[in-house]
């Protein structure tokens, strides 16, 4: 079954209330490269993207993405490109909530041209953002084999805590597998550390998808990634949350490592240090001498 990924990183915003995000482009490019190299995806689409002639390939661009373009690309990806296949969506950018006249909160993903109206220090109206309610409906209508979503934005937990639990969970049957991880709870803001290369959440994702985190199968699943992220973010200003359904979904797979045989070393049954079988003769002798002081 084919696999397709859509990696979104929006850094530029027109509204004064939405600051420029300095790490978003770098975050998204790091994720895209990992998926291209080890995710076995037929296509990793970047938004926004530019052609790098030196690399002879696309890379993330620090340019604007309108709400119309973001909505259309999400729709085409979910309903057409990834239809009946495995899909992964990564989003890095601004997220926000709007409080209506009844005091009910609704979550949005911000596009570059997004406009937010304030009243009494609260967001009360918006234009051109992507409503998480509508994205939820789009996912429900899609014919995907499986879906993985990684959301690195403020209030991203709203998507899980208020929407997917109540509605999308019923849309997915046992034939659909999904795994979703958000950078923070619905009331939290996703953070960055100026001295670091990536944002807090994506930095943990990049480490969690690295070869150092693979198991014996050389694969990293959604559960394995989330366990690593939770450990990395423990004690920080944000708490990642997850939701999964169905079978375990593999995100990346690393090739098996061929261990060079080198010079064969015969195992001495009288040697109590079995691990020394893998060391060369000189290192083994030095280690044995040092360890003798601990043997009564």
C-alpha positions as CSV (number, residue, x, y, z in Angstrom):
1,X,0.0,0.0,0.0
2,X,1.3,3.4,-0.9
3,X,2.2,6.1,1.6
4,X,1.9,9.9,1.2
5,X,2.9,12.7,3.5
6,X,2.0,16.4,3.6
7,X,4.5,18.5,5.6
8,X,3.3,22.1,6.4
9,X,5.4,24.8,7.9
10,X,4.0,28.4,7.9
11,X,6.5,31.0,9.1
12,X,5.1,34.3,7.7
13,X,1.9,36.0,8.8
14,X,0.3,39.3,7.8
15,X,-1.7,39.9,11.0
16,X,0.2,41.9,13.7
17,X,-1.3,39.5,16.3
18,X,0.5,36.6,14.7
19,X,4.2,36.9,15.0
20,X,6.7,35.4,12.5
21,X,7.9,32.0,13.5
22,X,11.6,31.7,13.1
23,X,11.9,27.9,13.5
24,X,8.9,26.7,11.6
25,X,10.6,26.3,8.2
26,X,13.6,24.5,9.7
27,X,11.3,22.3,11.7
28,X,9.2,21.2,8.7
29,X,12.2,20.6,6.5
30,X,13.8,18.3,9.1
31,X,10.6,16.2,9.3
32,X,10.3,16.1,5.5
33,X,13.9,14.9,5.1
34,X,13.4,12.1,7.7
35,X,10.2,10.9,6.0
36,X,11.9,11.0,2.6
37,X,14.9,9.0,3.7
38,X,13.4,6.5,6.1
39,X,9.6,6.7,5.8
40,X,9.1,4.7,2.5
41,X,6.7,7.4,1.2
42,X,5.9,7.6,-2.4
43,X,5.6,11.3,-2.1
44,X,6.5,13.9,0.6
45,X,4.8,17.2,-0.3
46,X,6.0,20.4,1.3
47,X,3.9,23.5,1.8
48,X,5.2,26.1,1.1
49,X,8.0,24.8,-1.1
50,X,10.7,26.0,-3.5
51,X,13.0,24.3,-5.9
52,X,16.6,24.0,-4.8
53,X,18.7,23.8,-8.0
54,X,21.9,22.7,-6.2
55,X,20.1,19.8,-4.4
56,X,17.9,19.1,-7.5
57,X,14.9,18.9,-5.3
58,X,12.2,20.7,-3.3
59,X,12.7,22.2,0.1
60,X,10.6,24.1,2.6
61,X,10.2,27.8,1.8
62,X,9.7,30.7,4.3
63,X,6.9,32.2,2.2
64,X,3.2,32.9,2.8
65,X,0.4,30.3,2.6
66,X,-3.1,31.7,2.2
67,X,-6.1,30.1,3.8
68,X,-7.5,29.2,0.4
69,X,-4.3,27.4,-0.6
70,X,-3.9,25.6,2.7
71,X,-7.5,24.4,2.6
72,X,-7.3,23.3,-1.0
73,X,-4.0,21.4,-0.4
74,X,-5.4,19.6,2.7
75,X,-8.6,18.7,0.7
76,X,-6.7,17.4,-2.3
77,X,-4.3,15.4,-0.1
78,X,-6.9,13.8,2.0
79,X,-9.6,13.1,-0.6
80,X,-7.5,12.5,-3.7
81,X,-3.8,11.9,-3.4
82,X,-3.9,9.7,-0.2
83,X,-7.3,8.1,-0.9
84,X,-7.2,4.4,0.0
85,X,-3.6,4.7,1.1
86,X,-1.6,5.6,4.2
87,X,-1.3,9.3,5.0
88,X,0.8,11.5,7.3
89,X,0.2,15.2,8.0
90,X,2.7,17.4,9.9
91,X,1.8,21.0,10.7
92,X,4.0,23.6,12.3
93,X,2.6,27.1,12.7
94,X,0.3,29.2,14.7
95,X,-2.9,27.7,16.3
96,X,-5.5,29.7,18.1
97,X,-9.0,29.5,19.6
98,X,-12.0,31.7,19.1
99,X,-14.7,32.3,21.8
100,X,-18.2,32.7,20.5
101,X,-21.1,34.6,22.2
102,X,-22.0,31.6,24.2
103,X,-18.5,31.2,25.5
104,X,-17.7,28.1,23.4
105,X,-14.2,27.7,22.1
106,X,-13.3,26.7,18.6
107,X,-9.8,25.9,17.4
108,X,-8.1,27.0,14.2
109,X,-4.9,26.5,12.2
110,X,-3.6,29.9,11.1
111,X,-2.8,30.7,7.5
112,X,-0.5,33.5,6.5
113,X,-3.5,35.8,5.6
114,X,-5.4,34.9,8.8
115,X,-7.1,37.9,10.4
116,X,-8.2,37.8,14.1
117,X,-10.6,40.3,15.8
118,X,-10.2,41.0,19.5
119,X,-12.8,42.1,22.0
120,X,-12.0,42.5,25.7
121,X,-8.7,40.7,25.2
122,X,-10.3,37.7,23.7
123,X,-10.3,36.4,20.1
124,X,-13.9,36.7,18.9
125,X,-13.8,36.6,15.1
126,X,-11.4,35.3,12.4
127,X,-11.0,35.1,8.7
128,X,-9.1,32.7,6.5
129,X,-8.0,30.3,9.2
130,X,-8.6,26.5,9.0
131,X,-11.3,25.4,11.5
132,X,-10.4,22.2,13.3
133,X,-14.1,21.3,13.2
134,X,-14.0,21.4,9.4
135,X,-10.7,19.5,9.2
136,X,-12.3,16.9,11.5
137,X,-15.2,16.5,9.0
138,X,-12.8,16.3,6.1
139,X,-10.9,13.5,7.8
140,X,-14.2,11.7,8.6
141,X,-15.1,11.9,4.9
142,X,-11.7,10.7,3.6
143,X,-11.2,7.2,2.5
144,X,-7.8,6.6,4.1
145,X,-6.2,3.3,5.1
146,X,-4.4,5.0,8.0
147,X,-3.6,8.5,9.2
148,X,-0.8,9.9,11.3
149,X,-1.0,13.6,12.3
150,X,1.7,15.6,14.1
151,X,0.5,19.1,15.2
152,X,3.1,21.5,16.5
153,X,1.1,24.6,17.3
154,X,-0.5,26.4,20.2
155,X,-3.8,24.9,21.4
156,X,-3.3,21.9,19.2
157,X,-4.6,19.6,21.9
158,X,-8.1,21.0,21.2
159,X,-8.1,18.8,18.1
160,X,-7.9,15.7,20.3
161,X,-9.5,16.7,23.5
162,X,-12.7,18.4,22.1
163,X,-13.1,17.2,18.6
164,X,-11.6,13.8,17.8
165,X,-12.8,12.3,21.0
166,X,-16.4,13.5,20.5
167,X,-16.8,13.0,16.7
168,X,-13.9,11.6,14.6
169,X,-13.5,8.6,16.9
170,X,-16.9,7.4,15.6
171,X,-15.9,8.0,12.0
172,X,-12.9,5.6,12.1
173,X,-13.8,2.0,11.9
174,X,-11.6,-1.0,12.6
175,X,-10.4,-0.8,9.0
176,X,-8.9,2.6,9.6
177,X,-5.9,3.1,11.7
178,X,-4.8,6.4,13.0
179,X,-2.3,8.0,15.3
180,X,-2.3,11.6,16.4
181,X,0.2,13.6,18.5
182,X,-0.2,17.2,19.5
183,X,2.5,19.5,20.9
184,X,0.4,20.6,23.9
185,X,-2.9,20.5,25.7
186,X,-5.8,22.6,24.3
187,X,-5.2,25.4,26.8
188,X,-1.4,25.5,26.4
189,X,0.9,27.3,24.0
190,X,3.6,25.5,22.1
191,X,7.1,26.9,23.0
192,X,10.4,27.5,21.5
193,X,13.9,27.9,22.9
194,X,15.9,30.5,21.1
195,X,19.2,28.7,21.5
196,X,17.9,25.4,20.0
197,X,17.8,24.5,16.4
198,X,14.1,23.4,16.5
199,X,11.0,24.1,18.5
200,X,10.5,22.2,21.7
201,X,8.1,19.7,20.3
202,X,9.6,19.2,16.8
203,X,13.1,18.9,18.4
204,X,11.8,16.0,20.4
205,X,10.1,14.5,17.3
206,X,13.4,14.7,15.3
207,X,15.3,13.0,18.1
208,X,12.5,10.4,18.5
209,X,12.6,9.5,14.8
210,X,16.4,9.2,14.7
211,X,18.2,5.9,14.4
212,X,19.3,6.0,18.0
213,X,15.6,5.4,19.0
214,X,14.9,2.3,16.9
215,X,14.0,-1.0,18.4
216,X,15.3,-4.5,17.4
217,X,13.0,-4.3,14.4
218,X,14.8,-1.1,13.2
219,X,11.4,0.6,13.2
220,X,9.9,3.5,15.1
221,X,6.2,3.3,15.7
222,X,3.8,6.0,16.8
223,X,3.8,4.7,20.4
224,X,7.6,4.5,20.5
225,X,7.8,8.1,19.2
226,X,5.3,9.4,21.7
227,X,7.0,7.7,24.6
228,X,10.3,9.4,23.6
229,X,8.6,12.8,23.2
230,X,6.9,12.6,26.6
231,X,10.2,11.8,28.2
232,X,11.9,14.7,26.5
233,X,9.1,17.2,27.3
234,X,8.6,16.1,30.9
235,X,8.9,19.2,33.1
236,X,8.6,21.6,30.3
237,X,5.9,24.2,29.8
238,X,3.8,22.0,27.5
239,X,2.4,18.4,27.7
240,X,2.0,16.4,24.5
241,X,-1.0,14.2,24.1
242,X,-1.9,11.4,21.7
243,X,-4.7,9.4,20.4
244,X,-4.5,6.1,18.5
245,X,-6.8,3.5,17.1
246,X,-6.2,0.2,15.3
247,X,-2.9,-1.4,14.6
248,X,0.5,0.0,15.3
249,X,1.7,2.4,12.6
250,X,5.3,2.5,11.6
251,X,6.6,6.0,10.9
252,X,10.2,5.3,9.8
253,X,12.3,2.2,9.2
254,X,16.1,2.1,9.3
255,X,18.1,-0.5,7.4
256,X,19.7,-3.4,9.3
257,X,23.3,-2.8,10.3
258,X,25.8,-5.3,9.2
259,X,28.2,-5.9,12.1
260,X,31.7,-6.5,10.7
261,X,33.0,-9.9,11.7
262,X,36.7,-8.9,11.7
263,X,39.1,-11.3,13.4
264,X,37.4,-14.3,15.0
265,X,38.0,-14.6,18.7
266,X,37.7,-18.0,20.3
267,X,35.6,-18.0,23.5
268,X,37.4,-19.1,26.6
269,X,35.0,-21.0,28.9
270,X,37.1,-20.0,31.9
271,X,36.7,-16.3,31.2
272,X,33.7,-15.1,33.3
273,X,33.3,-11.9,31.2
274,X,31.2,-13.0,28.2
275,X,30.9,-9.5,26.8
276,X,34.7,-9.7,26.0
277,X,34.0,-12.0,23.1
278,X,33.3,-8.9,21.0
279,X,36.5,-7.1,22.0
280,X,39.8,-7.4,20.3
281,X,42.6,-9.3,22.2
282,X,44.4,-6.2,23.6
283,X,41.3,-4.5,24.9
284,X,40.1,-7.7,26.4
285,X,43.3,-8.3,28.3
286,X,43.3,-4.7,29.7
287,X,39.6,-5.0,30.7
288,X,40.2,-8.4,32.5
289,X,43.1,-7.0,34.4
290,X,41.0,-4.0,35.6
291,X,38.1,-6.2,36.6
292,X,40.2,-8.6,38.6
293,X,40.3,-6.2,41.5
294,X,36.5,-6.5,41.9
295,X,36.6,-10.3,42.0
296,X,37.0,-11.8,45.5
